[in-house]
Amino acid sequence: MAARTAWDDVQQQLPDLRRADCVIGLPTFNNAAAVPGVVRAVTEGLRRACPDASVLLITADAGSQDGTPALIKEAVGGAFPVAQLGHQPGASPALPPLSELWSAWREEAFRAFFEVTRGAEARACVVLDPAVRSMAPEWIGWLLGPILEQHIDYVAPVFQRPRYEGSLTNGLIYPLNRALYGVVLRYHTGGGYGISGALAALYLDRDLWEGEAARYGIDNWLTTVAVAEGRAVCQAGLGERRMDTGTPSEDLASLLAQAVGSVFSCMERYQDVWEGRTGLQTVPFVGLPYRSGPDRTPINVDRMIRGFRQGLRDLVPIWEMILSPETLSGILPLGLTEADDFRFPGPLWAQAVYDFALAYHEKVLHRDHLLKSLTPLYLGWVASLVRETREGKPEDAEAAIEQLCETFAHMKPYLVERWRFS
């Protein structure tokens, strides 16, 4: 007997529904405060972007205690059908209530949205984060339009944000993936995604859901799979992202381990794609132009440098197993540098990241320990970026990121040569 899918649960709730042109997915957890604004934005956005399209809205709830799913259904009214998956009172949950394991639960939510998209034979699926208070009706057109009108398969979000916000993305995930796959995508995460029905089916059919890439880094995984599989992609500038504060959070080391582990896992899966890929491809852009802005809060560089130096005191035996002697010999003297003169050169940072990717591939030690031991080096690089650019304009930080991307690309042979023999 075939396993029960999210589409089966939707049909049970909406027996007269056979198909839909568009599926809107909302992964929810205690979002009652933001629900009215989100539903207004979705409803108005659909009216403007595709007034004649049939729409199905799906909530996948992680066990909200504030009535979020019911509030969404009430706010939608009769505008379009609504089905609710997840932790429902009096029902067997289609999704487990994993509020303590937010990343793993989001993977299950995305998978459910894709199952519904395929079951409904929808042309497009838009996944929106209901914790985003700055969501606007224009988002729907920017995320749906390229799919419905230009045959794009994947629309990735890009946000306007302070220059040092998202430094893990800007300083590692973006330059590494750009060097690997040769596609200029900023790898901003969360907020909203547009996915074609064909790509949703591909996501379901690929044997990737049980691995680290999807379970702990679904946002990066979505983008990387689309790029590596050669699907048509574009970026949507969605403006500012102002988040509700109710989403569970984790410490930096765990977040880094999950995000970077997802990237490294995809590297193993798509080795045949990135090893021989050269050149650089830009992708179409819709929506608001990307820009970085001034800082919202002070940046504590001294604390970052202390975190780096703590790593030098505690983690050198582990780094000796991960880093090449050349890389380690470049890092060790940084611990003797005065804070005001602290600099972590871009080539040294890129080489360290490549060494960690190689060590992850070779399984030189437990992967979680390996990935978390990257945290002090990451803090050192961020501290260096802030030291170099904070007296200038926000554009100076962006220029430094662009230069780092070029450095990662220039040093890619260092990775490829060693990966082949590992």
N, C-alpha and C positions, 0 to 999 in steps of 0.2 A: 504494500500500500504506500502511495506517495506521501511524503511528509506534508503536514499542513503548512500553508504559507499565509503571509499577511493578506494576500488577495482573497483567500478563502474566508478570513475573518471579516473583510470588508463586504464581501457578498452576503455573508450572514446578516450583517447589519443593514445592508442596502440591497435587498433581493432583486429590485427592479433595475439596478444599475448594471449595464453591460460593458460600457466603455466610456472613456473620457479623453478629450484632446490634451488636457494638461492636468498634472498632479502637483498639488502644493503640499509639501511635507513640513511639519513643525515638530521638532524634537523638544518636548516640553519638560520642565521641572520647576514647579512653584513660580510660574510666570504671570500670576493673576494681575499684578500691578501693570504689566506692559501689554496685556492682551487687547484691551480696547484699541490702542494705537496701532498695534500690529494688524488686527483684523481690518481696521479702516484703511490702512495702507494697502493691504492685499486686495481688498474689494475695489477700491478706487483704481489701483494699478491695473487690475484685470479689465475693468471697464474701459480704461483708456487704451491698453495695449492690444487686447484681443476680445472685444465685446461679444463676438459671436461664438467663441470657443466654449465647449463644455468643460467644466472644471470639477475636480474632486479634491477636497481638502482632507488631509490625514494628519492626525496628531498621534505621536508615539510618546507616551508619557512614562517617566521614570519613577512614578510614585508620588506625585504632587499631593501635598497636604492642604492646599489652598483652593482646591476646586478648579484648577486651570482648565482641564479639558471641557468641563461643563460650561465654563465662562466663554470659551472659544465658540462652542456650538451655539450658545445664546447670542453672542455677538454677530455671528454669521447670519443668523435667522434663516430665511429661506433662499438666500442669494445663490447658494450652490450646495450640493451634498457634502456632508461631513461624516467621517468615520473615525473612530477612536480606537487606537491600539495601545497596549501596555497595561498598566496596573489599574484596572477598573473595578470599582466595588461590585461584589456579587458575581464576578466573572473570572474565568481562568485567564490569567494574563497572557497575551500573545508575546509580550516582551518582559523580561525579568525586571523587578524594581531595583535597579543597581545605582541608586543615588550616591553610594559611597565609591562606586567604580565608574565615574562619569565617562571616561574615555571609552571603556569597553562597551558601556551602554549605548553611546552615540553610534558606534559601529553597527550594533543591532538595529538601531533606528534607521540608519541609512539603508541597510539591507532590506528592511521592511518597505521603505519607500520605493526601492527599485523593484521589489516583487509586485507591488501594487501597480507601478508604472507598466511593467510588462503585462500583467494580467488585464489591465484596462486598455491595452494597446495604445497608450498615450504617446503623443509625439514628443512631449517634453515633461520634465520633472524639475520643479524649483524647490530647493530646500532652504528654508529661512530659519534663522535663530531668533526665537521670540524674546530672548533676553536683550535684543538690540533695540533700545528706545529711539534711536535716530532713524529707524526704517522709514522710508518715504515711498509714495506710490510709484515714483519713477523707477525704483528698483525692479519692479516686475517687468516693465518694458525692457530695461537693460539686460535682464537675465533671460527673458523669454524671446525677445525679438531676434537676436542672432540665430537662435535655434529654429524658430518658425519661419524666418524670412531669408536667412543666408546659409542654411544647412550646416551651421556650426554644431559640433557635438558637445562642447564643454565650454562654459563661461565661468571664469575664475574671478573672484572678487579682488578689488584693489581699494584700499582705504587711505584717506588723508589723515595723517597722524603725526604726532611730535617726532622729531628727527631721531630720537634714540629709542622710541617705543618699537617693540618687535625686533630687538637686536639679534635674537637667535635666528630669526628668519633672514634678516638683512645680512648678517655676518657669517652665516654658515649654510642654511638650507638653500637660500636663493643662489649664492655664488657657486655652491657645490653642484646643485642640479642644473644650473645654467651651463657649467663647464661639462657636465656629463652628457646632457641630452641636446645641447646647442639651441635651446629655445628660451627666449627672454620672457619669463613669467615671474612675477614678484613673489609668488607663494604666500600671499597673505591668507590668513585662515579665518574660518567662521563667518557669520553674518549672512551670506547667501551664495548659492550656487545654482547654475543652470546646467541641466544634463539632458541630452537627447534620449528618446526612447531606445534608440539603437545602442547608445553607450551604456545606459542602465542595464540592458540585457547583457552586454559584454562584461560589466562589473560582476553580474551574478554568475556568469559562466566561467570566469577565471577562478582557478583554485588558489585564491589568495586570502580568503576570509578568516582562515584559522591561524594565519601567521601573525607575526609581530607588526607588520606594516599596516594592516587594517585595524587590528585590535587597539593599538596604542598611538596611531597617527593617521586616523581616517582622512583628515583634511589634506595632508601632504600626499597621502596615498591616492586620493581621487585625482589630483592634478598629475602626479607622476605617471600613473597608469594611462591616462588619456594621452599624455605626451609620448610615452614610450611605445604605445600601441599605434602611433601615427594618426590619431584622430584630429579633426579640425578644432582648434581651440581659439579662444579670444579672452580678453580681459574686460571687466566692467568696473569703471570707477564709480563707487557707490558713495563717495563723500566721507563724512566723518562717521565713525562707529562709536556710539555711546552705549555702554553696556549696563544692564541691571547688575546688581551685585550679588544676586542669589545663587549663582552657579558655583558648585563646589570647586575648590582650588587645591593645588598641590605645591610642594616645595620645588625650588628651581631645579635641583638635581634630578628629581623624578620627571619633571616636565621635559628637561633636556634629554634624558635617557629615552623617553617615549618618542619624542619628535625625531631625534637623530637616529634612534634605532629603526624607526620606520624608513628613513632615507636609506640607511645601510642595507636593510632587508630588501628594499626595491632594487638596490644595486646588484644584489646576488641574483634576483629574479631576472633582471634585464641586462645582464652582463653583455650579451651578444649585441644589444642595441647600442649601449654607450661606449664600448671599447673602441669601435671604429668610427664613431660619429665625429665629424669635424664641421667647422663653420658655425654661423650664428643666424638664427631665424627669429625675426620679430613677428608678433601676432597682432591681429586687429584689436582696436581699443574702442569701447563705447562708454558713454556716461561722462562723468566729471573727470577732468585731467588730474593726474596724480601729482601730488606735491607733499613735501614734508614741511612740518610747521615747527614753531618754537616749543620749548619744553613746557610741560604743564606743572611739573614739580622739580625741585632741585635733584641733581644726580650726585649720589654719594660715591665719588671716585675712590676716595681713601678706603672705604669699606670694601670695594671691589679689589683693590690692590692687597688689602689684608687677606681677603679670601684666596687670592692667587698665592701669596706667600705661605699661607697655611697649607695649601696644597703642596708646596715645595717641601715643607717640613714633614708632611704625612704620607705623601703619595709617590715619592721618587722610586721606591722599589717596584711599585706597580707600573709607573711610567717607563721604567727600564725594560719591562716586558712588552710594552706597546710601541714606544717611540724608537725610531732609528737612533743610533749613537750621534749622528749629525744633528738631528732635531733636538735631542736632549741637551747636547752641548751648546746649542743656541738658546735654550730656555733657561738653563740653570743660572747664567750670569744675570738674568733679569731680576732675580731675587736680591741682588746687591745694589740695584739702582735706586737712587733717591726717588721718593714719590713724585716730586715735581718734574723729574726727568724720565719718568717711566714711559717706555715705548715698546710695543709688541709688534715687530715688523710684519707686514702682510704676508710676505713669502714664508716666513717662519710659521705663521698661523695656518696658512694653507697646507704646508707640509705636515704640520701636526694633525690636522683634520684627515689628511690622506693616510697618515700612519694609523690613526684610530680606525679608519675604514678597513685597512688591511688587517689589523689585529682582530677586528670584529669578524671578518671573513675567515681568518685562520683559527678563530676560537681559542686565542691564547689564554683566556681566562673567562670566568663567568661573564656573560654579556652585559648583564645589568651593572655589575661592578665596574666593568670596563667603561661603559657609557657614562656612568655617574662620575668617574674619575676625570672626565673631560671638563667638568664644571669649573674648577679653578682656572684652567687655561682659557676657557671662554670668558670668565670674569676679567682676566688679565687683558684679553684682546679688547673687550668693551671699554675697559678703563683707558686703554691706549687711544681708542677711537675718540672718546670724549675729550681726553687731554689735547688731542691734535686739532679738534674742530669746534669746541664749544665757544671760543671767542669769535668765531666767524658767523656766517649766515647759515640757516638750515640747509641751503644748497651745498655748502661745503661738506657736510656729512654725507649727502647723497653722492657727491663726487668721489668721496673716499670709498663708498660702497661700490661704485662703478669701477674704480681702480682695483679693488679687491676682486671683483668678478673677473677682470682681465688677468689678474695674477693666478687665480684658480685655473683659468683656461690655459694659461701659459705653462703651468706646472702639471697639467693633466698627464703628460707622458710619464712623470714620476710615479703616478698611481698605476697607469696601465702596465708599465713594464714589470712592476712588482706583483701586481694582481695575477698576471698570467702564470707566474712561477710559484704562487702561493698554494 
